[in-house]
Amino acid sequence: MAFRIIPGILGVFFLIQGLGWLADPAGAALGLGMPLLDGLARSTQIGDMAGFFICLGGFALFGAYRENPAFLRAAGILVGMSSITRTIAWAAHDADLATQFSAIEVICGGDLVCSASRVDQSD
């Protein structure tokens, strides 16, 4: 049952984060430690971040609700890849090392992938 509850909670959290980018982009940006950009960059920032989090939350919620391991894995890989690309940004592009965000992404991604494995075993 936990393999449905925890991904469901994560899904709601990520979905709210995505909707926050549409309702209050300045607040959403501040919550992730970034300024709200201007012009075309703002369109890209809001569109990409909202799309990322809405899809991530939707995948996790659908996977939990339908006990669908493919959607849980997709959500886990998506959020886990964020940690990998953050690390590349630090190593290759002089970005600050975002250990707090990376740790959250690794934990959430790991939970989603492990939950997918549990769903596979329950078939």
C-alpha positions in Angstrom: 0.0 0.0 0.0 2.9 2.4 0.7 4.0 2.0 -2.9 0.7 3.8 -3.8 0.5 6.3 -1.0 3.9 7.8 -1.1 4.0 8.2 -4.9 0.5 9.7 -4.6 1.7 12.3 -2.1 4.7 13.1 -4.2 2.4 13.4 -7.2 0.2 15.9 -5.5 3.2 17.9 -4.3 4.7 18.1 -7.8 1.4 18.9 -9.4 0.9 21.8 -6.9 4.4 23.0 -7.7 3.6 23.0 -11.4 0.3 24.8 -10.9 2.2 27.3 -8.7 4.3 28.2 -11.7 1.0 29.2 -13.5 -0.7 30.9 -10.6 2.3 32.7 -8.9 5.4 32.4 -11.1 7.4 34.8 -9.0 6.7 32.8 -5.8 7.4 29.5 -7.5 10.7 30.9 -8.8 11.7 32.2 -5.4 10.9 28.8 -3.9 13.5 27.2 -6.2 16.1 29.9 -5.6 15.8 31.6 -8.9 14.7 35.0 -10.1 11.7 35.3 -12.4 13.1 36.1 -15.8 11.8 38.7 -18.3 10.5 38.6 -21.8 10.9 35.5 -23.9 13.0 34.0 -21.1 10.0 34.3 -18.7 7.8 32.4 -21.2 10.4 29.6 -21.4 10.9 29.5 -17.6 7.2 29.4 -16.7 6.3 27.1 -19.6 9.1 24.6 -19.0 8.9 24.5 -15.2 5.1 24.3 -15.2 5.1 21.6 -17.8 7.9 19.6 -16.0 6.2 19.6 -12.7 2.6 19.0 -14.0 3.8 16.0 -16.0 5.9 14.7 -13.2 3.0 15.0 -10.8 0.6 13.5 -13.3 2.8 10.6 -14.0 3.2 9.8 -10.3 -0.5 10.2 -9.5 -1.6 8.1 -12.5 1.0 5.5 -11.7 -0.1 5.3 -8.1 -3.8 5.3 -8.8 -3.6 2.7 -11.6 -0.7 0.8 -10.0 1.1 1.3 -13.3 4.8 0.8 -13.0 5.7 2.4 -16.3 4.3 5.8 -15.1 5.9 5.5 -11.7 9.3 4.7 -13.4 8.8 7.6 -15.8 8.2 10.0 -12.9 11.2 8.6 -11.0 13.5 8.9 -14.0 12.3 12.4 -14.8 13.0 13.7 -11.2 16.2 11.7 -10.9 17.5 13.1 -14.1 17.1 16.6 -12.6 19.7 15.7 -10.0 22.1 14.4 -12.6 21.8 17.5 -14.8 22.2 19.8 -11.7 25.4 18.0 -11.0 26.6 18.5 -14.6 25.6 22.2 -14.3 27.9 22.4 -11.3 30.8 20.4 -12.8 30.7 21.9 -16.3 29.1 25.3 -16.1 30.1 26.9 -12.8 26.7 26.6 -11.2 26.4 26.4 -7.4 26.1 22.9 -6.2 22.5 22.5 -5.2 22.9 19.7 -2.7 19.5 20.3 -1.0 17.5 20.1 -4.2 19.6 17.2 -5.5 19.1 15.2 -2.3 15.3 15.7 -2.6 15.3 14.7 -6.2 17.4 11.5 -5.5 15.1 10.5 -2.6 11.9 11.2 -4.6 13.2 9.5 -7.7 14.4 6.5 -5.8 11.1 6.2 -4.1 9.2 6.3 -7.3 11.4 3.7 -9.0 11.3 1.4 -6.0 7.5 1.8 -5.9 7.4 0.8 -9.5 9.3 -2.3 -8.7 6.9 -3.1 -5.9 3.9 -2.7 -8.2 5.6 -5.0 -10.7 5.9 -7.7 -8.0 2.3 -7.4 -6.9 1.0 -8.5 -10.4 
